[in-house]
Amino acid sequence: MMGTLSFLLLGLMLSVYVLLDGYDLGVGAVSLIVARGDRERQAVQSSIGPFWNGNEVWLIAAGGVLFALFPQAYASAFSGFYLPFMVVLWALMFRGISFELRNHFESDLWRGFWDVAFSLSSIALALLFGVAFGNLLRGFPLDAQGYFQGTFALLLNPYAVLVGVLAVAALAQHGALYVAMRLSGPPADRAAALQGRLWWLVLVVYAAVTAATFAVRPAAEFGALPLLFVLPLAALAGLILTRVCTRRGSPGRAFAASSVFVAGTLASGAATIYPYLLPGYPAGGGGLSIFDSVPSPAAVGTALGVAVVGLIAVALYTTYVARKLAHPIVVGEEPAARPEGA
């Protein structure tokens, strides 16, 4: 019971991170397409200025929860995947630096460089997180102690890369919807048009990933848990509803539906690997499960208390800021809020 509760808590915190940071990664991914010129790009970055660094706190919090509840899995993951984690950290830092340094000099070349850095680092992070998620679904070659036995190149397998492509496409669509909802004027129009094209890409890649998942995870595993069929259908319903709301000219509702799609996809993945934290490869080869290091009631109680307080604080902060900045940013006016350091 404690292991399952801890698994759900960790999954919840990671899902909160993806939902909150996913849209601003998507905004970065599409920023060079939907925004043209310095003022438009400044407005696009300003639209996520009050949120982006607060969103990334949840990634750190999830790492802390993993350490507190599943220290063996924490040790295995961070020692076996040292190089990928370093790449992710560099991308996170480079993205934050691009926010801070962009407006320090009145130079088109300087600002253009950091705009490109902001976009590329956002795409790289979405791709890396997607590849990591794909490997989690596929499984890892682990030794008897649960440590990774392989190389970085092994993680770039076709299935994981396909999931990475889905992550980039889905978050880019999510970010385009956010721009269409948050801004007005030409950037919002371009974002709406781009989202319409991205939707078809997401649909095709999602279908391909779903089919490939049944290939890497035998059908017998899915038959044991009918919920594994319900969650992908819920995600698909969210994706279809995204299209419906977009065609009706409701970017806010389309953004909410896109959030359902992202959350449903994450929940499908979590249900697929349960009860393993680091499933083995090939499928059925065991792995490091939640029962290998069952947390104590005290650890669960502490982590749960911190998580609940954090969730409430973030919800209140996000709601307050969203209400204060509810009006669209009109390009051509001074942006409503600028990124820190700007």
Secondary structure, 3 states (H helix, E strand, C coil): CHHHHHHHHHHHHHHHHHHHHHHHHHHHHHHHHHCCCHHHHHHHHHHHCCCHHHHHHHHHHHHHHHHHHCHHHHHHHHHHCHHHHHHHHHHHHHHHHHHHHCCCCCCHHHHHHHHHHHHHHHHHHHHHHHHHHHHHHHCECECCCCCECCCHHHHCCHHHHHHHHHHHHHHHHHHHHHHHHHEECHHHHHHHHHHHHHHHHHHHHHHHHHHHHHHHCCHHHHHCCCHHHHHHHHHHHHHHHHHHHHHCCCHHHHHHHHHHHHHHHHHHHHHHHCCEEEEECCCCCCEEEHHHHCCCHHHHHHHHHHHHHHHHHHHHHHHHHHHHCCCCEECCCCCCCCCCCC
